[in-house]
Amino acid sequence: MKPEFIYFDLDNTLLDHTSAEAEAQRVTYRQYTELQKVSMEEWLHTYAEINHALWQKYQMDDIDREELQLARFRDSMLKLGMDPSQSGEIGVAYMGHYRNYWNWIDGARQAIEMVSNRFGTGIITNGFRETQQKKYEVLELSRYCSQFLISEDVGKMKPHPEVFDRATEMAGVTRESILYVGDSYSSDIVGGRNAGWKTAWYTAYSTPTPERESADFRFGSFDQLLTWLRI
């Protein structure tokens, strides 16, 4: 059965978060001499580990967003033996740089435009409201989408069922007629499957394994998705 409504994830599905994050980190690293006490590679590796662990805690409601934003630079600097007194300032500077590098994933803009001409279309995203709302505006996603749901507005993060329940209500169609397109296996594919939706897994940032075979479709380029949807 063809879907009636298609939801897309935002970061690393439509917007190239990984590249924007990397560029923002490089600019921030060059801006602050305290960070340069270690190599950029060591800084990026340590930050990535700390940030990932903090997001997992945030997803489990073990910390709030303020602690996450404060701790990811502070704790990374502490682990590397740096003076963390500028960590708050560095975090603000990083977010400013991050916004300068928001760009579409290759082929994503054309794909969502074509999808929106044939299906109801929306966005579901984790992340902080102010940042995700700004991305939505910068990419002009209102041109293509009738629904936009930020998990922070639900009070839970994907893959929590409440996020998908709210999105189902917003779409105004049955669960079985919704398709979710996303890059995260745990948040998007598992969350969508558990909600009774169809799922399409964008694997450009993932390594599929035998135990991760539950998506209805896997694709590495948006041309493949459009072909599968017969657009």
C-alpha positions in Angstrom: 0.0 0.0 0.0 1.4 3.4 -1.0 1.6 5.9 1.9 -0.8 8.8 2.2 1.5 10.9 4.4 5.4 11.0 4.6 7.3 12.3 7.5 11.0 13.1 7.2 13.6 13.4 10.0 15.6 16.6 9.8 19.3 16.3 10.8 21.4 14.0 8.6 18.3 13.2 6.5 17.5 16.6 5.0 20.1 18.9 6.6 23.8 17.9 6.6 24.3 18.1 10.3 27.6 16.1 10.3 29.3 18.5 7.9 27.9 21.6 9.7 29.0 20.3 13.1 32.5 19.5 11.8 33.0 22.9 10.2 31.7 24.7 13.3 34.1 22.7 15.5 37.1 23.6 13.3 36.3 27.3 13.4 35.7 27.2 17.2 38.9 25.2 17.8 40.9 27.9 15.9 39.2 30.7 17.8 40.1 29.5 21.3 43.8 28.8 22.2 42.8 26.7 25.3 41.3 24.1 23.0 44.6 24.0 21.0 46.4 22.4 23.9 45.5 19.1 22.2 45.3 18.3 18.5 42.1 19.0 16.7 41.6 15.3 16.2 41.9 14.6 19.9 39.5 17.4 20.7 36.9 16.2 18.2 37.1 12.6 19.4 36.7 13.6 23.1 33.9 16.0 22.4 32.0 13.4 20.3 32.2 10.8 23.1 31.1 13.3 25.8 28.3 14.8 23.6 26.9 11.4 22.6 26.8 10.2 26.2 25.0 13.4 27.3 22.4 13.2 24.6 21.7 9.6 25.7 21.2 10.9 29.3 19.0 13.7 27.9 16.9 11.2 26.0 16.4 9.2 29.2 15.4 12.3 31.1 18.4 12.0 33.3 19.5 15.6 32.6 17.8 18.6 31.2 18.7 20.6 28.1 20.5 23.3 30.1 22.9 20.7 31.6 23.5 19.1 28.2 24.4 22.4 26.6 26.7 23.4 29.5 28.3 20.1 30.1 29.3 19.0 26.6 32.1 21.6 26.3 32.9 21.8 30.1 33.2 18.0 30.5 35.2 17.6 27.3 37.7 20.3 28.4 38.0 18.8 31.9 38.7 15.3 30.5 41.5 16.8 28.4 43.0 18.7 31.4 42.0 22.1 30.1 40.7 25.1 32.1 36.9 25.0 31.6 36.2 28.6 32.7 35.5 29.6 29.1 33.4 26.5 28.3 30.1 28.5 28.4 31.4 31.1 26.0 32.9 28.4 23.7 29.5 26.7 23.6 27.8 29.9 22.6 30.4 30.6 19.9 30.1 27.0 18.5 26.3 27.3 18.1 26.8 30.6 16.3 29.3 29.0 13.9 27.1 25.9 13.5 24.2 28.0 12.1 26.6 29.3 9.3 27.0 25.9 7.8 23.5 24.5 7.4 23.1 23.0 4.0 20.9 20.4 2.3 21.9 16.8 2.0 22.6 16.1 -1.7 19.4 15.5 -3.5 17.2 16.0 -0.4 15.6 19.3 -1.5 14.6 18.0 -4.9 13.2 14.8 -3.2 11.0 16.5 -0.6 9.7 18.9 -3.2 8.7 16.0 -5.5 7.3 14.1 -2.5 5.2 17.1 -1.3 3.6 17.3 -4.8 2.2 13.8 -4.4 1.8 13.1 -0.6 1.1 14.9 2.6 4.5 15.8 4.0 5.9 16.7 7.4 9.0 16.8 9.6 9.7 15.2 13.0 12.9 16.1 14.7 14.7 15.7 18.0 16.8 18.7 19.3 16.3 22.1 20.9 13.2 24.0 19.8 15.0 27.3 18.9 17.7 25.6 16.8 15.3 23.2 15.0 12.8 26.0 14.3 15.6 28.1 12.8 16.7 25.2 10.5 13.1 24.8 9.4 13.0 28.5 8.4 16.5 28.5 6.8 15.7 25.5 4.6 12.2 27.0 3.8 10.6 23.7 4.7 7.2 25.3 5.1 7.1 25.3 1.3 6.9 21.5 1.4 5.5 20.5 4.7 2.1 20.8 6.3 3.3 19.5 9.7 6.4 20.2 11.8 6.9 18.4 15.1 9.8 19.1 17.5 10.1 16.4 20.1 10.8 18.9 22.8 7.3 20.2 22.4 6.0 16.7 23.3 8.3 16.4 26.3 9.9 13.2 25.0 12.4 12.3 22.4 12.2 9.9 19.5 11.8 6.9 19.6 9.3 7.5 22.5 5.8 6.4 21.4 4.3 9.8 22.5 6.2 11.6 19.7 4.8 9.2 17.1 1.3 9.3 18.6 1.3 13.1 18.4 2.6 13.0 14.8 -0.1 10.4 13.8 -2.8 12.8 15.1 -1.3 15.7 13.2 -1.1 13.8 9.9 -4.8 12.9 10.2 -4.4 9.5 8.5 -4.2 5.9 9.8 -0.9 4.7 11.2 -0.5 2.1 8.4 -0.6 4.9 5.8 2.3 6.9 7.2 5.9 6.5 6.0 8.8 7.8 8.0 12.1 8.6 6.3 15.2 9.0 8.6 18.8 8.2 9.2 18.8 7.0 12.8 18.0 3.3 13.2 17.2 3.6 16.9 15.2 6.8 16.8 13.6 6.8 13.4 13.3 3.2 12.2 12.6 1.5 15.5 10.4 4.4 16.6 8.4 4.4 13.4 8.1 0.6 13.3 6.8 0.5 16.8 4.3 3.2 16.0 2.8 1.0 13.2 4.3 3.1 10.4 6.2 2.1 7.3 9.9 3.2 7.4 12.6 4.1 4.9 16.1 4.1 6.3 18.6 6.6 4.8 21.9 4.8 5.4 24.5 7.3 4.2 25.5 7.9 7.8 25.0 4.3 9.1 26.4 0.8 8.6 23.5 -1.7 8.2 24.0 -5.0 10.0 22.0 -8.2 9.9 20.1 -7.5 13.1 19.0 -4.1 11.6 16.8 -5.4 8.8 13.4 -4.1 10.0 13.1 -1.0 7.7 10.7 -1.4 4.8 13.2 0.2 2.5 16.9 1.2 2.7 18.5 3.8 0.5 21.8 5.6 0.1 20.6 8.3 -2.3 17.4 10.2 -2.7 17.0 9.0 -6.3 16.6 5.5 -4.9 13.8 6.7 -2.6 12.0 8.5 -5.4 12.2 5.4 -7.5 10.8 3.2 -4.7 7.9 5.7 -4.2 7.4 5.6 -8.0 7.7 9.4 -8.3 
